[in-house]
Amino acid sequence: MIRLNQLTKRYGRFTAVDKIDLEVPSGELFGFLGPNGAGKTTTFRMIAGILRPTSGTVEVGGIDINRRPLEAKARLGFIPDRPFVYDKLTGAEFLRFAAALYGQQGVVVERRIDELLELFELSRWKNELTESYSHGMRQKLIISGALVHRPEVIVVDEPMVGLDPRSARLLKDLFRQFVNRGGTVLMSTHTLEVAETMCDRIAILHGGRIVASGNMSELQEQTSSEDLGLEDVFLKLTGGMREHQLDTILDA
Amino acid sequence: MSRPSPVQPHLWTLLTPKWRSALVRSREERADSRGRFLLLGFIALLFWIAVFGIAFRVLRYFRSVEEIGNLMAGKVLGVILLAFLSILLLSNIITALSTFFLAKDLDLLVAAPVGGVRLYLAKLAETIVHSSWMVALLALPIFTAYGIVYSGGLLYPFVALAAFIPFLILPAVAGTALTLVLVNVFPARRTRELLGLIATGAVVIVVVSLRFLRPEQLAQPEGFRNLVEYLAVLRTPTSTFLPSEWTASMVMNWLLRVADPWPVAKLWGAAAVAVTLGALLHGQLYSLGFSKAQEGAERKVRRPLRGPLSRLLRSQPASRREFILKDLRLFFRDNTQWSQLILLAVLLMVYLFNIQSLPLHSGERVPFRLVTLISFLNLGLAGFVLAAVAARFVFPAISLEGRQMWLLRSSPLDPRAMLWSKYWLGTVPLLLLALIITIFTNWLLHVSGFMMAVAVGTIVLYTLAASALALSFGALYPQFGTENAAQIPTSFGGLVYMMSSLSLLALIIMIEAGPVTEYLRNQRHAEQPVGLTVQLVTAGAAVVLICVAATIFPLRLGLRRIEMMEW
């Protein structure tokens, strides 16, 4: 379970995240949408305990991450938007290290590493340095890193970037099964079809605030656009394309 | 649809993002902390005054010596510039690899219709600025001292500048060309590591040859058979075909009012020819080299590093153990990192060799005062070496986590465990080094058992504190953006750390020197064994207290900083 209470982040005079309230219960896959610069990544980094909120609280599994960070983080698997890993570690060494950060070691971890590498088709590269990995392979490695310690909650920022269709499909199935088993997933994506098909509920963030949230029919209701799909709802809430501007640019 | 060839962007346009970024960065840093900026300015000023003061005194002395003085001044300038030239060449080779092949803006520039010559000149200018600014700053007080001592006149700054600019261009062109060729042979990532080794090897050769050639003999004319032989050595140019000699000649000719256009012609002519040839070579090789630079990451692991070490750390919790193993793996798999150890070993050898060559026990009776002075000087030097080693290896520890910090911060790893691992991983080898240096040099100096105990005790306490200071200042002034670990200690934080640790060292020596010397003197003259004096015990207690405080407080400060860090 994730609970955000009046979560705010300011950088000087600029407010990146503005008093967000949100609750994602166990067994739910929640989508976090918004245009570039809406505050999605900042929110996720606060949930992961990487950024400290200016005000407000974050609870992971009912534990305040700023008051009891180690306990809260032990329940969390975070997948950032940019897959930075240690270049001079092999894939297996990276996963072993990631597991150790959560206090896990031994035969169970080794078996889990093999399973995850097998699942993401990285077994061949298990003992090769990650500096030789492609973007997609690194992405799959950090996803494995977030799963290696069996988290209760996964916070994932733009998971599909760099993944081939096969891996993207695998990830969708994985997240769905994870929530079916009682886990919680909070996911941001720019691929609205993915959000529409995968997520139980969605929040749309704009200018650091949640401007609408709920399941698809609730979003349609909130925007008085009963017949529209998620893309149109999203554009309606965040300011759609102006056709005359396109004309000006293309005709120039 | 055919389009006319696009108008080439101005060279200045290509450089605009660079200087604008530098400007914004400096504004941001200034806004962040005006005090920091003032402190940096003050340190720079102090440094310049010190270099200028030394150069001024030496040159004034040379000037007062008939006949030989001016020759010596020219020779010294030539030697200084030769040292600069070798530094510049190495620095340019390594910088060119980043600016021409690995920089983030290259995708944009190479994909744009920018002509090869423009790109070459823009990147050459960038390389010169990056690789030469430190040398230029160091040269400024030296050239100023020459101008003042030899009354260079109002035009002298322009002459010095005219001599120095081609001096900077030539090694940049040479370094860039060498890098261009190397990248065409090896992929850029491998080349960077290879260059790390080449650079280390070159520095090792320079240091060892300088040490064993004993340049100080030049300052001891009595070592030569006669004055004519000495003068002949002074008059012979050190390196006729090198720009350092031409620059030195151009400057000295102006200062001694000698009308000789040759050095000017050689410098500027060579610079023009070099840039032209460099541009031609760039045109031929760059495209293929840039393409190869995008390839070639290392795949296979050379040292898996499990087994014995893992067993040794068995008693530690999993997170701590894997953290230490991870840091060791990253260190030993990165050629640019571990190769520094070779350099360290060579410097250590030279240091020990110097101590052994001291004429303290060559038959003559040396005053007691001098032996004690040298013992403390040795303690100071050993402390300095340790502070510098900690700056190179311990200070960057937090910064090197850099872009991977998301993993550590989002995990339940206790920041204390991280700090603890990094502290001991840096401190244990440092302690070993400290003990080797101190015990061995004091043994070479034939110091008394008491002095040996003082030196060993002091160096152990100091090492614990210096390592804590290095790690904590590294956390207080992290450099997460940097791709080159060697650049991290040269940052503002590195400077502040060096100042702090050296101040601590000076304080310790000041506290100990008086009572220890007094005690040794009493012991020397007494017939019975002398007991410990109150002053000695007080000084010892003060040193222990100061070192413990200098270990604990910075570590706490560093921990708090790590806990507050945001990414």
Interface residues (C-beta under 8 A of the other chain):
Chain A: R45 A48 G49 I50 L51 R52 P69 L70 E71 A72 K73 A74 L76 F78 P80 R82 F84 V85 Y86 D87 K88 L89 T90 E93 R96 F97 A98 A99 A100 L101 Y102 G103 Q104 Q105 N127 E128 L129 E131 S132 I142 G145
Chain B: R189 A297 E298 R299 K300 V301 P317 A318 S319 R321 E322 F323 L325 K326 R329 L330 R333 D334 G402 R403 Q404 M405 W406 L407 L408 R409 S410 S411 P412 L413 D414 M564 E566 W567
